[in-house]
Amino acid sequence: MRLLPRQEKFFTLFLNQAGIIQQASQLLLEGVRGGNSHLARVALRVKQLEREGDEIAHDIFTRLNQTFITPLDPEDIHALSSRLDDVLDDIEDTAYRLSAYRLDPIPPTVVELSEIVYDCTKSLVRAFEALNRDQSPLEHCIEVNRLEDYADQVLRQAVAALFEHERDPIALIKLKEVYEFLEDTTDRCEDVADVLQNVVVKNA
């Protein structure tokens, strides 16, 4: 039995959104691995991707308003696109702050959290690809949940270490904010996974 109806312009747009998010997270990861000198360029490119993502979201909402019969409940279509847009917004916000704050060197925790964000976005793409193949996306949604839990643990340990060892209050504020933005991005990925799981249950 199909999880979703086959006529899938909405689904194609979701997959495009998820692909842009993965590109943005990969750029962010490459930027933090490359060091502070790369981050201004990364932030600019991520901003461009964020605009592309906004255009796709706008297309989805326009089609939703013009389509009488949709492949999913309209509120689910709106929720999926909105939650995907939230992920991209968080990646863009993080890239901007990293560029503006000029952290030198980039702390290992920033790299680790960026890796987790990238892994989350890869799992989201795989989840949408699974739906396109009439397969369950649940294993990929569960992986996003696991990664979010891990990011939360990394954040808590990193913040505790900051308050124990960092003596420069400005550096502490910058680092804590960047750590929190990265972890919040995994929360937004989990929001997408949660909506996807609800969609599967409703359409089973």
Residue frames relative to the residue before (quaternion, step in Angstrom):
aa qw qx qy qz dx dy dz
M 1.0000 0.0000 0.0000 0.0000 0.00 0.00 0.00
R 0.4651 -0.6859 0.4830 0.2826 3.59 -0.92 0.89
L 0.4491 -0.6657 0.5235 0.2849 3.54 -1.08 0.76
L 0.7999 0.0911 -0.0113 0.5931 3.57 1.06 -0.83
P 0.5865 -0.5477 0.4410 0.4021 3.61 -1.13 0.42
R 0.5477 -0.6737 0.3976 0.2967 3.57 -1.06 0.75
Q 0.6207 0.5129 -0.3760 0.4586 3.64 1.02 -0.56
E 0.0670 0.8866 -0.4283 0.1611 3.49 -0.06 1.36
K 0.0897 0.7835 -0.6076 0.0947 3.61 0.55 1.02
F 0.6216 0.5295 -0.3480 0.4606 3.59 0.97 -0.75
F 0.6669 0.5129 -0.3138 0.4401 3.56 0.88 -0.92
T 0.6213 0.5398 -0.3395 0.4553 3.58 1.00 -0.80
L 0.6609 0.4994 -0.3046 0.4701 3.56 0.98 -0.83
F 0.6085 0.5334 -0.3539 0.4690 3.62 1.03 -0.71
L 0.6736 0.4977 -0.2980 0.4578 3.56 0.90 -0.95
N 0.6175 0.5280 -0.3359 0.4765 3.59 1.10 -0.69
Q 0.6302 0.5269 -0.3282 0.4664 3.58 0.99 -0.82
A 0.6791 0.4921 -0.2925 0.4595 3.56 0.84 -0.99
G 0.6408 0.5296 -0.3283 0.4485 3.59 1.02 -0.75
I 0.6380 0.5104 -0.3248 0.4764 3.58 1.01 -0.76
I 0.6266 0.5314 -0.3314 0.4639 3.58 1.01 -0.79
Q 0.6551 0.4982 -0.3216 0.4682 3.59 0.92 -0.82
Q 0.6239 0.5303 -0.3403 0.4622 3.60 0.99 -0.76
A 0.6687 0.5049 -0.3018 0.4548 3.58 0.91 -0.92
S 0.6772 0.4847 -0.3010 0.4646 3.58 0.92 -0.85
Q 0.6200 0.5277 -0.3428 0.4685 3.58 1.10 -0.64
L 0.6330 0.5234 -0.3227 0.4703 3.58 1.00 -0.81
L 0.6417 0.5246 -0.3185 0.4599 3.56 0.96 -0.89
L 0.6655 0.5018 -0.3010 0.4635 3.56 0.91 -0.92
E 0.6530 0.4991 -0.3193 0.4718 3.58 0.91 -0.85
G 0.6403 0.5447 -0.3228 0.4350 3.57 1.04 -0.76
V 0.7097 0.4404 -0.2782 0.4743 3.57 0.82 -0.93
R 0.6192 0.5177 -0.3500 0.4755 3.59 1.12 -0.52
G 0.6958 0.4918 -0.2727 0.4468 3.57 1.06 -0.74
G 0.5467 -0.6294 0.3948 0.3861 3.56 1.19 -0.42
N 0.7615 -0.4440 0.2502 0.4005 3.51 -1.32 0.38
S 0.6307 0.5720 -0.3424 0.3972 3.60 1.01 -0.76
H 0.6744 0.4975 -0.2903 0.4619 3.61 1.18 -0.46
L 0.5996 0.6641 -0.3442 0.2846 3.57 1.12 -0.60
A 0.5865 0.5639 -0.3887 0.4324 3.62 1.07 -0.52
R 0.6570 0.4942 -0.3009 0.4834 3.58 0.98 -0.86
V 0.6444 0.5266 -0.3153 0.4562 3.56 0.99 -0.87
A 0.6553 0.5219 -0.3153 0.4458 3.57 0.90 -0.93
L 0.6449 0.5215 -0.3177 0.4596 3.59 1.01 -0.80
R 0.6825 0.4786 -0.2897 0.4703 3.58 0.89 -0.91
V 0.6368 0.5164 -0.3319 0.4665 3.60 0.99 -0.78
K 0.6141 0.5395 -0.3431 0.4626 3.58 1.05 -0.72
Q 0.6374 0.5162 -0.3233 0.4720 3.58 1.02 -0.77
L 0.6517 0.5027 -0.3083 0.4770 3.57 0.99 -0.82
E 0.6166 0.5471 -0.3463 0.4477 3.56 1.05 -0.73
R 0.6375 0.5102 -0.3246 0.4773 3.59 1.05 -0.72
E 0.6311 0.5194 -0.3319 0.4709 3.58 1.03 -0.77
G 0.6445 0.5188 -0.3144 0.4654 3.56 1.01 -0.80
D 0.6278 0.5339 -0.3294 0.4607 3.57 1.04 -0.77
E 0.6404 0.5276 -0.3259 0.4531 3.58 1.02 -0.79
I 0.6484 0.5021 -0.3217 0.4733 3.58 1.01 -0.78
A 0.6394 0.5178 -0.3267 0.4651 3.58 0.95 -0.86
H 0.6419 0.5158 -0.3216 0.4675 3.59 0.98 -0.83
D 0.6280 0.5297 -0.3263 0.4676 3.59 1.02 -0.80
I 0.6453 0.5186 -0.3191 0.4613 3.58 0.95 -0.86
F 0.6906 0.4774 -0.2918 0.4583 3.59 0.82 -0.95
T 0.6258 0.5277 -0.3374 0.4648 3.59 1.06 -0.73
R 0.6686 0.4889 -0.2978 0.4747 3.57 0.90 -0.91
L 0.6199 0.5534 -0.3410 0.4395 3.56 1.03 -0.76
N 0.6868 0.4799 -0.2766 0.4706 3.57 0.98 -0.83
Q 0.7304 0.4298 -0.2293 0.4788 3.58 1.18 -0.53
T 0.6596 0.5148 -0.2962 0.4606 3.59 1.27 -0.24
F 0.3613 -0.7572 0.5062 0.1998 3.56 -0.71 1.10
I 0.7778 0.1509 -0.0743 0.6057 3.59 0.96 -0.91
T 0.1101 -0.8147 0.5691 0.0155 3.56 -0.59 1.17
P 0.5870 -0.6105 0.4004 0.3499 3.62 -1.14 0.58
L 0.7477 0.1896 -0.1320 0.6226 3.58 1.28 -0.39
D 0.6508 -0.4556 0.3960 0.4605 3.55 -1.27 0.14
P 0.5687 -0.6288 0.3976 0.3509 3.63 -0.86 0.86
E 0.6520 0.5157 -0.3338 0.4444 3.58 0.97 -0.77
D 0.6331 0.5182 -0.3330 0.4687 3.62 1.12 -0.60
I 0.6186 0.5260 -0.3370 0.4765 3.59 1.03 -0.75
H 0.6657 0.4957 -0.2984 0.4712 3.56 0.90 -0.94
A 0.6710 0.5066 -0.3050 0.4472 3.59 0.90 -0.91
L 0.6539 0.5165 -0.3281 0.4450 3.61 0.90 -0.86
S 0.6915 0.4724 -0.2884 0.4642 3.57 0.83 -0.96
S 0.6507 0.5190 -0.3169 0.4547 3.59 0.97 -0.83
R 0.6791 0.4831 -0.2982 0.4653 3.58 0.91 -0.89
L 0.6189 0.5180 -0.3466 0.4780 3.61 1.04 -0.68
D 0.6401 0.5241 -0.3191 0.4624 3.58 1.00 -0.82
D 0.6146 0.5530 -0.3400 0.4482 3.59 1.05 -0.72
V 0.6277 0.5335 -0.3379 0.4552 3.59 1.00 -0.81
L 0.6852 0.4874 -0.2860 0.4595 3.56 0.85 -0.98
D 0.6199 0.5382 -0.3413 0.4578 3.58 1.02 -0.74
D 0.6664 0.5017 -0.3052 0.4594 3.59 0.95 -0.85
I 0.6324 0.5142 -0.3384 0.4703 3.60 0.99 -0.76
E 0.6554 0.5067 -0.3119 0.4653 3.57 0.95 -0.86
D 0.6418 0.5205 -0.3234 0.4611 3.60 0.95 -0.84
T 0.6636 0.5057 -0.3045 0.4596 3.57 0.96 -0.86
A 0.6485 0.5156 -0.3198 0.4598 3.59 0.93 -0.89
Y 0.6375 0.5262 -0.3276 0.4575 3.58 0.99 -0.82
R 0.6874 0.4864 -0.2947 0.4516 3.59 0.82 -0.94
L 0.6363 0.5215 -0.3340 0.4600 3.58 0.97 -0.77
S 0.6571 0.4977 -0.3086 0.4746 3.57 1.01 -0.79
A 0.6989 0.4854 -0.2723 0.4491 3.57 0.92 -0.95
Y 0.7150 0.4809 -0.2596 0.4361 3.58 0.97 -0.87
R 0.2178 -0.8292 0.4949 0.1418 3.60 1.27 -0.34
L 0.0876 0.8073 -0.5712 0.1195 3.55 0.72 1.08
D 0.1080 0.7971 -0.5824 0.1176 3.56 -0.77 1.04
P 0.4682 -0.3358 -0.7877 0.2182 1.51 -0.95 2.32
I 0.5913 -0.5203 0.4547 0.4158 3.57 -1.30 0.13
P 0.4160 -0.7299 0.4755 0.2612 3.63 -0.62 1.04
P 0.6031 -0.5768 0.4070 0.3714 3.61 -1.06 0.64
T 0.6075 0.5671 -0.3602 0.4239 3.60 1.06 -0.65
V 0.6181 0.5318 -0.3441 0.4655 3.60 1.06 -0.71
V 0.6508 0.5019 -0.3149 0.4748 3.57 0.97 -0.84
E 0.6666 0.5121 -0.3103 0.4439 3.58 0.89 -0.92
L 0.6802 0.4709 -0.2978 0.4764 3.59 0.88 -0.87
S 0.6214 0.5272 -0.3412 0.4685 3.60 1.07 -0.66
E 0.6167 0.5319 -0.3357 0.4734 3.58 1.08 -0.67
I 0.6511 0.5082 -0.3146 0.4678 3.58 0.99 -0.81
V 0.6220 0.5298 -0.3341 0.4699 3.59 1.01 -0.82
Y 0.6599 0.5080 -0.3082 0.4600 3.58 0.89 -0.92
D 0.6524 0.5071 -0.3145 0.4673 3.59 0.94 -0.85
C 0.6177 0.5386 -0.3389 0.4621 3.60 1.05 -0.73
T 0.6912 0.4748 -0.2950 0.4581 3.58 0.86 -0.91
K 0.6031 0.5350 -0.3609 0.4689 3.59 1.08 -0.61
S 0.6574 0.5036 -0.3141 0.4643 3.58 0.96 -0.80
L 0.6274 0.5235 -0.3471 0.4603 3.60 1.03 -0.67
V 0.6312 0.5139 -0.3368 0.4734 3.59 0.96 -0.80
R 0.6640 0.5018 -0.3070 0.4616 3.59 0.91 -0.87
A 0.6158 0.5475 -0.3461 0.4487 3.57 1.07 -0.68
F 0.6877 0.4577 -0.2840 0.4867 3.59 0.90 -0.88
E 0.6169 0.5300 -0.3460 0.4678 3.58 1.07 -0.66
A 0.6225 0.5398 -0.3360 0.4563 3.59 1.03 -0.76
L 0.6405 0.5131 -0.3253 0.4697 3.58 0.94 -0.83
N 0.6485 0.5308 -0.3179 0.4434 3.57 0.98 -0.82
R 0.7048 0.4146 -0.2485 0.5192 3.58 1.20 -0.56
D 0.4849 -0.6766 0.4149 0.3673 3.59 1.31 0.27
Q 0.4977 0.6053 -0.4501 0.4282 3.55 1.07 0.84
S 0.5767 -0.5949 0.4269 0.3623 3.54 -1.20 0.44
P 0.3306 -0.7447 0.5447 0.1988 3.59 -0.98 0.83
L 0.4086 0.7819 -0.4335 0.1837 3.58 1.26 -0.19
E 0.6333 0.5321 -0.3611 0.4305 3.62 0.93 -0.75
H 0.6643 0.4920 -0.3022 0.4747 3.58 1.06 -0.72
C 0.6145 0.5282 -0.3386 0.4783 3.58 1.12 -0.64
I 0.6403 0.5177 -0.3168 0.4708 3.57 1.02 -0.82
E 0.6288 0.5292 -0.3330 0.4623 3.58 1.05 -0.75
V 0.6183 0.5202 -0.3445 0.4780 3.61 1.03 -0.71
N 0.6310 0.5282 -0.3282 0.4637 3.59 0.98 -0.83
R 0.6580 0.5096 -0.3063 0.4621 3.58 0.94 -0.88
L 0.6703 0.5019 -0.2971 0.4589 3.57 0.92 -0.91
E 0.6282 0.5262 -0.3393 0.4619 3.59 1.03 -0.73
D 0.6324 0.5240 -0.3299 0.4653 3.59 0.99 -0.80
Y 0.6575 0.5085 -0.3036 0.4658 3.56 0.98 -0.87
A 0.6382 0.5251 -0.3258 0.4592 3.59 0.97 -0.83
D 0.6305 0.5329 -0.3298 0.4580 3.56 1.02 -0.77
Q 0.6434 0.5097 -0.3203 0.4729 3.60 1.00 -0.77
V 0.6412 0.5195 -0.3198 0.4655 3.58 0.96 -0.89
L 0.6491 0.5249 -0.3188 0.4489 3.59 0.92 -0.90
R 0.6766 0.5025 -0.3100 0.4400 3.58 0.78 -0.97
Q 0.6716 0.4848 -0.3043 0.4705 3.58 0.91 -0.85
A 0.6657 0.5143 -0.3073 0.4448 3.57 0.97 -0.85
V 0.6569 0.4988 -0.3146 0.4697 3.59 0.95 -0.83
A 0.6301 0.5241 -0.3346 0.4652 3.59 0.99 -0.79
A 0.6632 0.4972 -0.3019 0.4710 3.59 0.97 -0.84
L 0.6020 0.5644 -0.3533 0.4407 3.59 1.06 -0.73
F 0.7201 0.4475 -0.2581 0.4631 3.56 0.77 -1.04
E 0.6487 0.5080 -0.3240 0.4650 3.57 1.17 -0.44
H 0.8318 0.2844 -0.0975 0.4665 3.59 0.88 -0.93
E 0.6715 0.5106 -0.3213 0.4302 3.63 1.02 -0.65
R 0.2047 -0.8133 0.5386 0.0806 3.57 -0.65 1.15
D 0.6325 0.5051 -0.3293 0.4862 3.60 1.22 -0.35
P 0.3606 -0.7761 0.4665 0.2237 3.63 -0.35 1.18
I 0.6253 0.5309 -0.3484 0.4537 3.61 1.05 -0.65
A 0.6500 0.5045 -0.3102 0.4763 3.57 0.95 -0.87
L 0.6286 0.5407 -0.3331 0.4489 3.56 1.01 -0.82
I 0.6639 0.5042 -0.3065 0.4594 3.58 0.89 -0.93
K 0.6583 0.5139 -0.3128 0.4524 3.59 0.90 -0.92
L 0.7031 0.4772 -0.2803 0.4465 3.55 0.77 -1.03
K 0.6450 0.5233 -0.3267 0.4509 3.56 0.92 -0.88
E 0.6640 0.5060 -0.3132 0.4528 3.58 0.93 -0.85
V 0.6578 0.4988 -0.3171 0.4669 3.60 0.92 -0.85
Y 0.6272 0.5285 -0.3365 0.4627 3.59 0.95 -0.85
E 0.6954 0.4870 -0.2800 0.4483 3.56 0.86 -0.97
F 0.6298 0.5200 -0.3435 0.4636 3.60 1.01 -0.70
L 0.6536 0.5058 -0.3195 0.4636 3.58 0.96 -0.80
E 0.6712 0.4773 -0.3075 0.4765 3.59 0.90 -0.84
D 0.6235 0.5368 -0.3395 0.4560 3.57 1.04 -0.74
T 0.5995 0.5563 -0.3623 0.4471 3.60 1.08 -0.61
T 0.6441 0.4884 -0.3318 0.4864 3.61 1.02 -0.68
D 0.5840 0.5543 -0.3690 0.4643 3.61 1.13 -0.55
R 0.6678 0.4939 -0.3006 0.4688 3.58 0.96 -0.89
C 0.6026 0.5305 -0.3543 0.4795 3.60 1.11 -0.62
E 0.6470 0.5118 -0.3175 0.4677 3.56 0.99 -0.80
D 0.5888 0.5633 -0.3677 0.4481 3.60 1.09 -0.63
V 0.6395 0.5080 -0.3214 0.4793 3.59 0.98 -0.83
A 0.6604 0.5129 -0.3098 0.4526 3.56 0.89 -0.94
D 0.6439 0.5267 -0.3259 0.4491 3.59 0.99 -0.78
V 0.6473 0.4988 -0.3206 0.4790 3.59 0.99 -0.82
L 0.6381 0.5344 -0.3248 0.4492 3.58 0.96 -0.85
Q 0.6501 0.5105 -0.3167 0.4652 3.56 0.95 -0.84
N 0.6451 0.5115 -0.3184 0.4699 3.59 0.99 -0.77
V 0.6267 0.5372 -0.3305 0.4577 3.58 1.04 -0.80
V 0.6541 0.5127 -0.3146 0.4586 3.58 0.92 -0.90
V 0.6580 0.5105 -0.3137 0.4560 3.59 0.89 -0.91
K 0.6834 0.4968 -0.2860 0.4521 3.58 0.93 -0.91
N 0.7653 0.3690 -0.1908 0.4917 3.60 1.07 -0.72
A 0.4122 0.7217 -0.4701 0.2970 3.59 1.27 0.12
